[in-house]
Amino acid sequence: MNIHISKGPLTVCESCAMGKAKQKPLRRNKIHSRATKANESVFIDILPFKQPSDIKDKLRNLNWLICVDEFSGLIQSSFHDKKSSIGAALCNHWVDSKAKGKPVTRVRLDNSGENKALETLANGPQFALGIHFEFTARRTPQQNSFAERGFTTILFRAKAIMHAAHLSHYWKYFLRNEVFMYASMMHGLEMVERNGGFKSRYEHHHDVLPNWAKAGNL
């Protein structure tokens, strides 16, 4: 065929590079010390839901707040109509925890505007909780991994519950919040080992037997 092949410059294949691309790992400047007691380190995040276009009835409380205690792994959920109402609800919850001898020491969350306002509210004159807030960098879900995994855990369990109950498309949306709360409650009843004790996550966090009505509720 009279074809001559000569050696040329070896260039980078852009398609291969795109196929192998992944996020750069985060630098580990210091070793994270795990919490050794309840509420020593808490991870929180908010997941907003959208109104489905095929559901004509208005859905309420579309903002899902999740709080994960690092020590016990307890996942607590609540649903709110507006993001602006979440800050006061969290602060009142933390005031109750402090009154019970379990003050929140450290909170990790993303650096959104409502979370910056939460820091001001929690440590301001109204509540004066003295909590250390750790804000994660933009687009780094790894830094708030406990909350991110909490969303995934409860979401998949809730989907399984709704599938087993044979709920229609309509009722999956209207009962979503209740099912998510039930999934959070069941997660709180899991038995885990902490500091040599084998108890439910709820007991590790609250030091009392599980309350079925509030096991996964804020």
N, CA, C and O of each residue as an XYZ file, in Angstrom:
872
protein
N       0.828     -1.214      0.000
C       0.000      0.000      0.000
C       0.860      1.261      0.000
O       0.360      2.379     -0.122
N       2.157      1.047      0.140
C       3.111      2.153      0.085
C       2.807      3.227      1.137
O       2.750      4.419      0.835
N       2.610      2.758      2.402
C       2.343      3.671      3.507
C       3.584      3.754      4.375
O       4.126      2.728      4.786
N       4.038      4.963      4.656
C       5.220      5.176      5.483
C       4.793      5.771      6.821
O       4.091      6.782      6.864
N       5.217      5.145      7.902
C       4.876      5.603      9.254
C       6.123      6.198      9.883
O       7.164      5.543      9.956
N       6.020      7.405     10.325
C       7.142      8.078     10.973
C       6.744      8.483     12.391
O       5.570      8.755     12.644
N       7.672      8.527     13.289
C       7.425      8.873     14.677
C       7.183     10.365     14.815
O       7.978     11.186     14.356
N       6.053     10.704     15.466
C       5.724     12.106     15.670
C       5.601     12.419     17.149
O       5.865     11.555     17.985
N       5.207     13.629     17.486
C       5.058     14.002     18.906
C       3.883     13.254     19.540
O       2.821     13.113     18.933
N       4.091     12.782     20.762
C       3.062     12.047     21.486
C       2.237     13.049     22.291
O       2.696     13.559     23.313
N       1.025     13.328     21.828
C       0.164     14.297     22.498
C      -0.804     13.591     23.446
O      -1.049     12.390     23.328
N      -1.332     14.344     24.365
C      -2.290     13.809     25.324
C      -3.648     13.649     24.651
O      -4.139     14.571     23.998
N      -4.248     12.481     24.812
C      -5.587     12.242     24.275
C      -6.603     12.914     25.194
O      -6.790     12.488     26.334
N      -7.251     13.953     24.705
C      -8.184     14.713     25.531
C      -9.351     13.838     25.988
O      -9.793     13.958     27.130
N      -9.851     12.971     25.130
C     -10.976     12.108     25.477
C     -10.597     11.132     26.593
O     -11.386     10.885     27.505
N      -9.379     10.579     26.510
C      -8.920      9.666     27.566
C      -8.774     10.403     28.892
O      -9.124      9.877     29.948
N      -8.255     11.620     28.827
C      -8.080     12.406     30.050
C      -9.426     12.737     30.686
O      -9.560     12.697     31.909
N     -10.421     13.064     29.866
C     -11.751     13.360     30.400
C     -12.368     12.125     31.033
O     -13.026     12.213     32.070
N     -12.151     10.963     30.402
C     -12.715      9.718     30.929
C     -12.107      9.311     32.260
O     -12.763      8.654     33.069
N     -10.856      9.696     32.494
C     -10.172      9.322     33.736
C     -10.221     10.429     34.786
O      -9.679     10.265     35.879
N     -10.851     11.533     34.476
C     -10.846     12.682     35.381
C     -11.612     12.367     36.661
O     -12.629     11.674     36.627
N     -11.132     12.866     37.768
C     -11.799     12.742     39.051
C     -11.425     13.936     39.911
O     -10.445     14.632     39.643
N     -12.208     14.159     40.933
C     -11.962     15.300     41.788
C     -10.656     15.131     42.545
O     -10.330     14.042     43.019
N      -9.917     16.226     42.651
C      -8.652     16.187     43.369
C      -8.912     15.910     44.842
O      -9.775     16.555     45.439
N      -8.187     14.965     45.450
C      -8.425     14.653     46.865
C      -8.105     15.834     47.758
O      -7.220     16.638     47.463
N      -8.836     15.923     48.850
C      -8.613     17.009     49.797
C      -7.319     16.786     50.566
O      -6.955     15.652     50.875
N      -6.637     17.869     50.867
C      -5.420     17.784     51.655
C      -5.763     17.500     53.107
O      -6.708     18.073     53.649
N      -5.010     16.632     53.726
C      -5.195     16.312     55.138
C      -4.111     17.032     55.943
O      -3.058     16.469     56.242
N      -4.401     18.299     56.286
C      -3.423     19.080     57.032
C      -3.315     18.634     58.485
O      -2.272     18.775     59.123
N      -4.431     18.088     58.994
C      -4.400     17.614     60.375
C      -5.330     16.417     60.515
O      -6.280     16.261     59.747
N      -5.051     15.591     61.484
C      -5.853     14.393     61.716
C      -7.102     14.777     62.497
O      -7.022     15.432     63.536
N      -8.265     14.361     61.981
C      -9.523     14.682     62.655
C      -9.684     13.788     63.878
O      -9.587     12.564     63.781
N      -9.930     14.403     65.022
C     -10.145     13.643     66.251
C     -11.630     13.331     66.393
O     -12.454     14.245     66.441
N     -11.972     12.063     66.459
C     -13.360     11.647     66.538
C     -13.966     12.035     67.885
O     -13.285     12.094     68.909
N     -15.268     12.295     67.842
C     -15.989     12.660     69.060
C     -16.050     11.473     70.007
O     -16.181     10.331     69.568
N     -15.958     11.735     71.289
C     -15.990     10.677     72.304
C     -17.232     10.736     73.180
O     -17.398      9.919     74.086
N     -18.118     11.717     72.907
C     -19.371     11.821     73.659
C     -20.429     12.471     72.776
O     -20.112     13.102     71.767
N     -21.680     12.309     73.167
C     -22.791     12.824     72.376
C     -22.748     14.342     72.283
O     -22.448     15.032     73.257
N     -23.054     14.846     71.093
C     -23.133     16.281     70.790
C     -21.786     16.987     70.808
O     -21.732     18.213     70.716
N     -20.705     16.236     70.925
C     -19.395     16.878     70.849
C     -19.138     17.398     69.437
O     -18.522     18.448     69.255
N     -19.613     16.658     68.444
C     -19.468     17.069     67.051
C     -20.738     16.701     66.296
O     -21.138     15.537     66.273
N     -21.370     17.698     65.676
C     -22.640     17.507     64.976
C     -22.492     18.002     63.544
O     -21.918     19.063     63.296
N     -23.014     17.225     62.610
C     -22.988     17.580     61.190
C     -24.415     17.865     60.739
O     -25.306     17.047     60.971
N     -24.650     19.002     60.103
C     -25.992     19.336     59.666
C     -25.984     19.757     58.197
O     -24.975     20.233     57.679
N     -27.121     19.574     57.544
C     -27.274     19.994     56.153
C     -28.768     20.080     55.844
O     -29.598     19.526     56.565
N     -29.092     20.781     54.764
C     -30.476     20.977     54.341
C     -30.619     20.500     52.903
O     -29.801     20.838     52.047
N     -31.656     19.718     52.640
C     -31.953     19.242     51.288
C     -33.345     19.736     50.903
O     -34.336     19.241     51.439
N     -33.444     20.712     49.978
C     -34.764     21.203     49.564
C     -35.373     20.310     48.491
O     -34.674     19.868     47.578
N     -36.661     20.044     48.597
C     -37.397     19.300     47.578
C     -38.182     20.273     46.710
O     -38.498     21.382     47.141
N     -38.493     19.863     45.502
C     -39.286     20.677     44.588
C     -40.705     20.129     44.484
O     -40.935     18.930     44.642
N     -41.637     21.011     44.220
C     -43.019     20.627     43.989
C     -43.108     19.919     42.640
O     -42.806     20.533     41.617
N     -43.517     18.639     42.600
C     -43.633     17.931     41.313
C     -44.672     18.600     40.418
O     -45.717     19.041     40.894
N     -44.384     18.672     39.141
C     -45.288     19.342     38.207
C     -46.603     18.599     38.033
O     -47.619     19.210     37.703
N     -46.596     17.277     38.253
C     -47.824     16.490     38.050
C     -48.652     16.357     39.330
O     -49.688     15.691     39.317
N     -48.220     16.974     40.433
C     -48.995     16.982     41.679
C     -49.601     18.383     41.836
O     -48.888     19.359     42.070
N     -50.901     18.458     41.705
C     -51.561     19.765     41.739
C     -51.709     20.300     43.162
O     -51.605     21.507     43.378
N     -51.949     19.427     44.126
C     -52.075     19.880     45.507
C     -50.721     20.365     46.030
O     -49.691     19.736     45.787
N     -50.733     21.470     46.739
C     -49.484     22.060     47.230
C     -48.902     21.232     48.366
O     -49.584     20.935     49.347
N     -47.642     20.867     48.224
C     -46.930     20.150     49.272
C     -46.294     21.152     50.225
O     -45.842     22.219     49.809
N     -46.265     20.803     51.496
C     -45.715     21.694     52.508
C     -44.448     21.086     53.122
O     -44.180     19.890     53.002
N     -43.694     21.946     53.773
C     -42.472     21.523     54.485
C     -41.522     20.764     53.553
O     -41.223     19.590     53.771
N     -41.062     21.450     52.523
C     -40.222     20.827     51.500
C     -38.728     20.937     51.800
O     -37.908     20.497     50.994
N     -38.361     21.515     52.940
C     -36.943     21.638     53.300
C     -36.587     20.612     54.372
O     -37.039     20.705     55.513
N     -35.779     19.640     53.990
C     -35.401     18.539     54.875
C     -34.102     18.894     55.603
O     -33.052     19.043     54.978
N     -34.184     19.027     56.919
C     -33.013     19.282     57.761
C     -32.557     17.980     58.393
O     -33.361     17.236     58.955
N     -31.274     17.713     58.300
C     -30.727     16.498     58.896
C     -29.585     16.873     59.830
O     -28.742     17.704     59.491
N     -29.562     16.260     61.000
C     -28.500     16.451     61.997
C     -27.941     15.088     62.364
O     -28.691     14.178     62.720
N     -26.640     14.946     62.279
C     -25.989     13.666     62.569
C     -24.983     13.862     63.687
O     -24.072     14.682     63.573
N     -25.143     13.114     64.761
C     -24.191     13.136     65.868
C     -23.040     12.195     65.540
O     -23.254     11.004     65.311
N     -21.832     12.717     65.516
C     -20.678     11.909     65.112
C     -20.440     10.744     66.065
O     -20.097      9.649     65.618
N     -20.613     10.952     67.361
C     -20.309      9.909     68.334
C     -21.241      8.705     68.188
O     -20.778      7.580     68.006
N     -22.541      8.939     68.268
C     -23.507      7.825     68.227
C     -23.924      7.455     66.818
O     -24.415      6.350     66.586
N     -23.735      8.372     65.865
C     -24.220      8.134     64.515
C     -25.720      8.347     64.387
O     -26.303      8.008     63.357
N     -26.357      8.906     65.418
C     -27.798      9.116     65.392
C     -28.157     10.161     64.343
O     -27.600     11.259     64.329
N     -29.091      9.809     63.468
C     -29.580     10.714     62.435
C     -30.943     11.247     62.862
O     -31.872     10.471     63.087
N     -31.064     12.561     62.972
C     -32.321     13.193     63.340
C     -32.794     14.081     62.190
O     -32.015     14.847     61.622
N     -34.074     13.970     61.856
C     -34.633     14.685     60.725
C     -35.768     15.588     61.157
O     -36.453     15.316     62.142
N     -35.961     16.658     60.418
C     -37.140     17.510     60.575
C     -37.397     18.191     59.240
O     -36.494     18.333     58.416
N     -38.644     18.609     59.039
C     -39.045     19.222     57.771
C     -39.646     20.598     58.043
O     -40.412     20.784     58.988
N     -39.282     21.556     57.192
C     -39.649     22.949     57.422
C     -40.193     23.564     56.146
O     -39.777     23.223     55.038
N     -41.137     24.480     56.330
C     -41.743     25.142     55.187
C     -40.789     26.151     54.556
O     -40.749     26.294     53.334
N     -40.014     26.857     55.401
C     -39.067     27.852     54.917
C     -37.713     27.639     55.563
O     -37.621     27.234     56.722
N     -36.658     27.917     54.803
C     -35.314     27.803     55.360
C     -35.090     28.800     56.489
O     -34.311     28.547     57.408
N     -35.768     29.918     56.415
C     -35.579     30.964     57.420
C     -36.039     30.535     58.816
O     -35.633     31.134     59.812
N     -36.883     29.503     58.892
C     -37.389     29.052     60.194
C     -36.495     27.983     60.832
O     -36.710     27.601     61.982
N     -35.509     27.506     60.097
C     -34.690     26.401     60.585
C     -33.746     26.851     61.698
O     -33.526     26.111     62.657
N     -33.188     28.052     61.581
C     -32.218     28.528     62.562
C     -32.778     28.555     63.970
O     -32.139     28.056     64.896
N     -33.952     29.124     64.148
C     -34.555     29.199     65.480
C     -34.901     27.819     66.012
O     -34.743     27.553     67.203
N     -35.381     26.925     65.119
C     -35.723     25.560     65.544
C     -34.482     24.818     66.035
O     -34.543     24.107     67.038
N     -33.364     24.978     65.340
C     -32.124     24.331     65.753
C     -31.628     24.890     67.081
O     -31.229     24.133     67.966
N     -31.651     26.194     67.219
C     -31.161     26.807     68.456
C     -31.992     26.377     69.660
O     -31.438     26.103     70.724
N     -33.305     26.315     69.507
C     -34.158     25.842     70.608
C     -33.861     24.392     70.955
O     -33.879     24.006     72.124
N     -33.589     23.594     69.933
C     -33.225     22.191     70.166
C     -31.902     22.097     70.926
O     -31.759     21.277     71.834
N     -30.940     22.935     70.554
C     -29.641     22.910     71.225
C     -29.745     23.446     72.651
O     -29.009     22.996     73.529
N     -30.631     24.383     72.893
C     -30.863     24.867     74.257
C     -31.400     23.740     75.132
O     -30.974     23.586     76.276
N     -32.338     22.948     74.595
C     -32.870     21.802     75.343
C     -31.773     20.785     75.636
O     -31.709     20.237     76.736
N     -30.908     20.532     74.648
C     -29.809     19.585     74.849
C     -28.848     20.075     75.923
O     -28.354     19.288     76.730
N     -28.588     21.369     75.930
C     -27.694     21.934     76.941
C     -28.300     21.819     78.329
O     -27.590     21.545     79.297
N     -29.608     22.027     78.432
C     -30.287     21.915     79.722
C     -30.258     20.485     80.254
O     -30.336     20.270     81.463
N     -30.146     19.506     79.351
C     -30.091     18.098     79.747
C     -28.663     17.617     79.983
O     -28.428     16.427     80.193
N     -27.715     18.547     79.947
C     -26.325     18.186     80.205
C     -25.576     17.677     79.002
O     -24.522     17.058     79.152
N     -26.092     17.920     77.800
C     -25.424     17.471     76.572
C     -25.295     18.646     75.605
O     -25.922     18.642     74.546
N     -24.492     19.649     75.955
C     -24.355     20.819     75.082
C     -23.631     20.475     73.786
O     -22.736     19.631     73.767
N     -24.022     21.127     72.722
C     -23.353     20.955     71.432
C     -22.061     21.765     71.450
O     -22.068     22.962     71.734
N     -20.955     21.096     71.144
C     -19.646     21.752     71.185
C     -19.222     22.275     69.821
O     -18.746     23.403     69.692
N     -19.404     21.434     68.803
C     -18.892     21.779     67.469
C     -19.920     21.382     66.419
O     -20.513     20.306     66.499
N     -20.129     22.250     65.439
C     -21.076     21.995     64.357
C     -20.360     22.190     63.030
O     -19.672     23.189     62.823
N     -20.527     21.231     62.142
C     -19.954     21.364     60.797
C     -21.088     21.477     59.784
O     -22.052     20.714     59.842
N     -20.974     22.435     58.850
C     -22.002     22.706     57.868
C     -21.400     23.492     56.714
O     -20.269     23.969     56.815
N     -22.138     23.632     55.621
C     -21.589     24.373     54.483
C     -21.669     25.873     54.754
O     -22.305     26.314     55.712
N     -21.015     26.642     53.895
C     -20.868     28.083     54.142
C     -21.931     28.918     53.440
O     -21.635     30.004     52.941
N     -23.169     28.421     53.395
C     -24.252     29.179     52.776
C     -24.665     30.348     53.670
O     -24.293     30.404     54.842
N     -25.429     31.270     53.115
C     -25.826     32.464     53.849
C     -26.671     32.156     55.073
O     -26.496     32.770     56.125
N     -27.615     31.177     54.934
C     -28.464     30.865     56.085
C     -27.678     30.204     57.204
O     -28.051     30.319     58.372
N     -26.585     29.508     56.863
C     -25.768     28.889     57.906
C     -24.894     29.922     58.619
O     -24.636     29.799     59.816
N     -24.444     30.928     57.890
C     -23.718     32.020     58.543
C     -24.644     32.767     59.504
O     -24.229     33.195     60.581
N     -25.917     32.916     59.089
C     -26.901     33.559     59.965
C     -27.184     32.695     61.186
O     -27.441     33.216     62.272
N     -27.136     31.362     61.012
C     -27.333     30.454     62.137
C     -26.232     30.626     63.177
O     -26.508     30.614     64.377
N     -25.000     30.784     62.733
C     -23.892     31.001     63.668
C     -24.113     32.283     64.476
O     -23.911     32.303     65.690
N     -24.526     33.342     63.794
C     -24.784     34.610     64.478
C     -25.903     34.470     65.497
O     -25.815     35.005     66.602
N     -26.960     33.747     65.124
C     -28.091     33.568     66.024
C     -27.729     32.702     67.226
O     -28.072     33.036     68.360
N     -27.031     31.583     66.979
C     -26.710     30.644     68.059
C     -25.752     31.243     69.082
O     -25.881     30.990     70.280
N     -24.802     32.027     68.618
C     -23.797     32.587     69.526
C     -24.085     34.032     69.905
O     -23.282     34.674     70.582
N     -25.246     34.547     69.461
C     -25.629     35.913     69.796
C     -26.226     36.007     71.189
O     -26.280     35.010     71.909
N     -26.675     37.194     71.576
C     -27.199     37.399     72.942
C     -28.476     36.625     73.233
O     -28.769     36.347     74.396
N     -29.246     36.269     72.200
C     -30.514     35.580     72.444
C     -30.309     34.173     72.984
O     -31.011     33.755     73.905
N     -29.338     33.426     72.409
C     -29.109     32.044     72.828
C     -27.761     31.846     73.522
O     -27.668     31.066     74.470
N     -26.722     32.536     73.067
C     -25.390     32.491     73.698
C     -24.947     31.057     73.975
O     -24.605     30.715     75.107
N     -24.956     30.223     72.940
C     -24.635     28.804     73.104
C     -23.127     28.529     73.080
O     -22.684     27.490     73.570
N     -22.346     29.436     72.525
C     -20.899     29.254     72.501
C     -20.447     28.061     71.684
O     -19.511     27.362     72.073
N     -21.101     27.817     70.554
C     -20.784     26.675     69.693
C     -19.720     27.074     68.682
O     -19.766     28.165     68.115
N     -18.765     26.182     68.462
C     -17.746     26.413     67.435
C     -18.275     25.909     66.098
O     -18.573     24.722     65.956
N     -18.395     26.798     65.118
C     -18.911     26.439     63.800
C     -17.756     26.210     62.833
O     -16.852     27.038     62.721
N     -17.798     25.075     62.135
C     -16.813     24.752     61.102
C     -17.525     24.771     59.748
O     -18.401     23.945     59.492
N     -17.150     25.706     58.891
C     -17.776     25.834     57.580
C     -16.931     25.126     56.526
O     -15.719     25.328     56.449
N     -17.578     24.303     55.722
C     -16.873     23.557     54.686
C     -16.676     24.431     53.455
O     -17.411     25.394     53.235
N     -15.676     24.083     52.659
C     -15.417     24.811     51.425
C     -16.465     24.458     50.372
O     -17.145     23.438     50.480
N     -16.586     25.288     49.380
C     -17.569     25.081     48.325
C     -17.252     23.807     47.526
O     -16.096     23.521     47.214
N     -18.293     23.066     47.211
C     -18.201     21.840     46.401
C     -17.262     20.806     47.023
O     -16.499     20.149     46.314
N     -17.320     20.668     48.327
C     -16.527     19.633     49.011
C     -17.447     18.853     49.947
O     -17.369     19.017     51.164
N     -18.322     18.005     49.392
C     -19.224     17.227     50.258
C     -18.482     16.271     51.183
O     -19.039     15.824     52.185
N     -17.210     15.948     50.855
C     -16.441     15.060     51.716
C     -16.271     15.649     53.113
O     -16.224     14.912     54.099
N     -16.178     16.984     53.199
C     -15.949     17.623     54.495
C     -17.176     17.553     55.395
O     -17.069     17.742     56.607
N     -18.338     17.283     54.812
C     -19.565     17.125     55.598
C     -20.145     15.739     55.330
O     -21.345     15.573     55.109
N     -19.258     14.760     55.357
C     -19.618     13.408     54.903
C     -20.690     12.752     55.768
O     -21.505     11.989     55.250
N     -20.710     13.027     57.064
C     -21.701     12.393     57.928
C     -23.117     12.798     57.515
O     -24.014     11.958     57.451
N     -23.310     14.082     57.237
C     -24.634     14.546     56.813
C     -24.976     14.032     55.419
O     -26.118     13.647     55.167
N     -24.001     14.021     54.512
C     -24.257     13.555     53.151
C     -24.639     12.075     53.146
O     -25.573     11.674     52.453
N     -23.920     11.271     53.915
C     -24.264      9.843     54.000
C     -25.590      9.646     54.715
O     -26.323      8.702     54.421
N     -25.905     10.540     55.662
C     -27.186     10.450     56.350
C     -28.351     10.632     55.395
O     -29.344      9.909     55.483
N     -28.240     11.589     54.482
C     -29.274     11.776     53.475
C     -29.477     10.501     52.659
O     -30.606     10.056     52.448
N     -28.365      9.923     52.206
C     -28.440      8.728     51.370
C     -29.055      7.563     52.130
O     -29.902      6.848     51.593
N     -28.636      7.366     53.379
C     -29.152      6.255     54.178
C     -30.658      6.342     54.365
O     -31.373      5.373     54.109
N     -31.145      7.494     54.810
C     -32.574      7.656     55.082
C     -33.381      7.641     53.788
O     -34.476      7.081     53.755
N     -32.861      8.244     52.724
C     -33.582      8.290     51.456
C     -33.808      6.889     50.903
O     -34.921      6.567     50.485
N     -32.780      6.054     50.892
C     -32.915      4.705     50.338
C     -33.818      3.835     51.207
O     -34.586      3.026     50.687
N     -33.731      3.996     52.517
C     -34.601      3.217     53.394
C     -36.059      3.643     53.234
O     -36.964      2.808     53.251
N     -36.277      4.948     53.080
C     -37.643      5.432     52.870
C     -38.202      4.924     51.544
O     -39.377      4.565     51.465
N     -37.379      4.890     50.514
C     -37.822      4.358     49.227
C     -38.216      2.889     49.351
O     -39.209      2.454     48.769
N     -37.431      2.132     50.113
C     -37.744      0.717     50.310
C     -39.067      0.547     51.046
O     -39.857     -0.334     50.707
N     -39.315      1.389     52.055
C     -40.561      1.315     52.818
C     -41.757      1.619     51.913
O     -42.766      0.915     51.955
N     -41.640      2.671     51.095
C     -42.747      3.048     50.223
C     -42.993      2.012     49.139
O     -44.135      1.779     48.744
N     -41.919      1.388     48.656
C     -42.073      0.339     47.645
C     -42.763     -0.887     48.240
O     -43.636     -1.480     47.605
N     -42.370     -1.266     49.462
C     -42.985     -2.423     50.114
C     -44.456     -2.173     50.442
O     -45.260     -3.104     50.477
N     -44.802     -0.893     50.684
C     -46.190     -0.548     51.004
C     -47.044     -0.360     49.754
O     -48.249     -0.135     49.857
N     -46.428     -0.449     48.568
C     -47.141     -0.303     47.288
C     -47.873      1.042     47.212
O     -49.020      1.110     46.772
N     -47.195      2.107     47.647
C     -47.800      3.430     47.586
C     -47.831      3.925     46.144
O     -46.896      3.695     45.377
N     -48.902      4.598     45.791
C     -49.005      5.181     44.462
C     -48.099      6.404     44.362
O     -47.577      6.889     45.365
N     -47.923      6.893     43.141
C     -47.056      8.055     42.920
C     -47.524      9.241     43.751
O     -46.703      9.962     44.318
N     -48.821      9.448     43.827
C     -49.386     10.571     44.578
C     -49.047     10.455     46.060
O     -48.566     11.413     46.664
N     -49.295      9.285     46.647
C     -49.106      9.128     48.087
C     -47.630      9.056     48.469
O     -47.290      9.317     49.622
N     -46.758      8.715     47.549
C     -45.323      8.745     47.846
C     -44.871     10.157     48.191
O     -43.988     10.348     49.027
N     -45.474     11.133     47.549
C     -45.126     12.521     47.831
C     -45.838     13.042     49.066
O     -45.245     13.779     49.854
N     -47.105     12.671     49.249
C     -47.850     13.212     50.377
C     -47.470     12.562     51.702
O     -47.658     13.165     52.758
N     -46.944     11.355     51.663
C     -46.508     10.690     52.891
C     -44.990     10.679     53.037
O     -44.455     10.031     53.937
N     -44.302     11.391     52.157
C     -42.840     11.341     52.145
C     -42.240     11.749     53.481
O     -41.396     11.032     54.019
N     -42.654     12.875     54.023
C     -42.054     13.360     55.269
C     -42.258     12.373     56.409
O     -41.336     12.129     57.187
N     -43.459     11.801     56.518
C     -43.743     10.836     57.586
C     -42.898      9.579     57.427
O     -42.393      9.033     58.408
N     -42.748      9.121     56.180
C     -41.944      7.920     55.940
C     -40.476      8.184     56.236
O     -39.795      7.322     56.790
N     -39.981      9.361     55.876
C     -38.595      9.708     56.165
C     -38.356      9.765     57.670
O     -37.309      9.331     58.152
N     -39.330     10.303     58.417
C     -39.206     10.349     59.863
C     -39.169      8.942     60.453
O     -38.413      8.670     61.386
N     -39.994      8.048     59.898
C     -40.010      6.665     60.377
C     -38.675      5.980     60.082
O     -38.152      5.243     60.918
N     -38.124      6.227     58.884
C     -36.825      5.644     58.534
C     -35.735      6.171     59.463
O     -34.841      5.419     59.852
N     -35.797      7.449     59.822
C     -34.823      8.013     60.767
C     -34.970      7.368     62.141
O     -33.977      7.088     62.812
N     -36.207      7.134     62.553
C     -36.464      6.517     63.844
C     -35.893      5.093     63.894
O     -35.261      4.707     64.878
N     -36.118      4.326     62.835
C     -35.612      2.954     62.794
C     -34.081      2.939     62.806
O     -33.472      2.054     63.407
N     -33.462      3.918     62.144
C     -32.003      4.000     62.167
C     -31.498      4.261     63.584
O     -30.445      3.759     63.976
N     -32.256      5.053     64.353
C     -31.859      5.336     65.725
C     -31.938      4.135     66.645
O     -31.350      4.143     67.726
N     -32.663      3.092     66.227
C     -32.800      1.890     67.043
C     -31.744      0.832     66.727
O     -31.743     -0.240     67.333
N     -30.846      1.122     65.782
C     -29.776      0.184     65.464
C     -28.829      0.042     66.654
O     -28.537      1.025     67.336
N     -28.356     -1.160     66.902
C     -27.430     -1.438     67.999
C     -25.996     -1.270     67.523
O     -25.589     -1.884     66.537
N     -25.231     -0.441     68.223
C     -23.832     -0.189     67.875
C     -22.995     -0.183     69.149
O     -23.518     -0.036     70.253
N     -21.695     -0.345     68.977
C     -20.765     -0.349     70.117
C     -20.052      0.990     70.188
O     -19.462      1.442     69.206
N     -20.109      1.626     71.359
C     -19.403      2.879     71.604
C     -18.843      2.851     73.028
O     -19.568      2.579     73.985
N     -17.558      3.135     73.152
C     -16.896      3.198     74.462
C     -17.141      1.934     75.288
O     -17.320      1.998     76.504
N     -17.145      0.785     74.608
C     -17.317     -0.486     75.304
C     -18.751     -0.856     75.604
O     -19.001     -1.927     76.158
N     -19.702     -0.008     75.258
C     -21.113     -0.303     75.512
C     -21.850     -0.621     74.225
O     -21.673      0.063     73.216
N     -22.682     -1.667     74.258
C     -23.437     -2.083     73.071
C     -24.903     -1.714     73.288
O     -25.644     -2.425     73.967
N     -25.305     -0.586     72.697
C     -26.657     -0.073     72.860
C     -27.135      0.523     71.533
O     -26.381      0.602     70.563
N     -28.398      0.937     71.515
C     -28.915      1.587     70.312
C     -28.282      2.971     70.168
O     -27.792      3.552     71.137
N     -28.304      3.481     68.941
C     -27.771      4.827     68.717
C     -28.505      5.847     69.588
O     -27.897      6.783     70.107
N     -29.817      5.657     69.744
C     -30.625      6.565     70.562
C     -30.148      6.560     72.012
O     -30.047      7.617     72.635
N     -29.853      5.371     72.554
C     -29.392      5.273     73.947
C     -28.011      5.888     74.118
O     -27.745      6.544     75.125
N     -27.121      5.679     73.133
C     -25.794      6.293     73.205
C     -25.898      7.813     73.217
O     -25.085      8.490     73.847
N     -26.892      8.345     72.526
C     -27.028      9.795     72.417
C     -27.772     10.398     73.606
O     -27.369     11.439     74.125
N     -28.861      9.746     74.042
C     -29.723     10.324     75.072
C     -29.558      9.686     76.458
O     -30.056     10.224     77.447
N     -28.865      8.550     76.535
C     -28.675      7.847     77.807
C     -29.984      7.325     78.401
O     -30.055      7.076     79.604
N     -30.997      7.159     77.593
C     -32.270      6.577     78.033
C     -32.756      5.616     76.951
O     -32.274      5.639     75.818
N     -33.718      4.770     77.320
C     -34.281      3.856     76.345
C     -34.994      4.625     75.243
O     -35.492      5.724     75.485
N     -35.051      4.066     74.038
C     -35.645      4.791     72.897
C     -37.098      5.181     73.144
O     -37.895      4.409     73.678
N     -37.407      6.401     72.738
C     -38.775      6.886     72.717
C     -39.270      6.739     71.284
O     -38.814      7.461     70.397
N     -40.183      5.827     71.048
C     -40.623      5.518     69.686
C     -41.179      6.746     68.977
O     -41.105      6.838     67.752
N     -41.729      7.681     69.726
C     -42.338      8.848     69.099
C     -41.283      9.871     68.660
O     -41.562     10.719     67.813
N     -40.045      9.795     69.245
C     -39.058     10.839     68.977
C     -37.685     10.283     68.600
O     -36.708     11.031     68.573
N     -37.596      8.996     68.310
C     -36.281      8.398     68.089
C     -35.534      9.022     66.921
O     -34.308      9.122     66.967
N     -36.233      9.442     65.883
C     -35.556     10.060     64.755
C     -35.994     11.478     64.508
O     -35.781     12.027     63.427
N     -36.614     12.079     65.523
C     -37.186     13.412     65.364
C     -36.348     14.429     66.128
O     -35.839     14.140     67.211
N     -36.211     15.602     65.563
C     -35.482     16.669     66.247
C     -36.327     17.255     67.377
O     -35.882     18.169     68.071
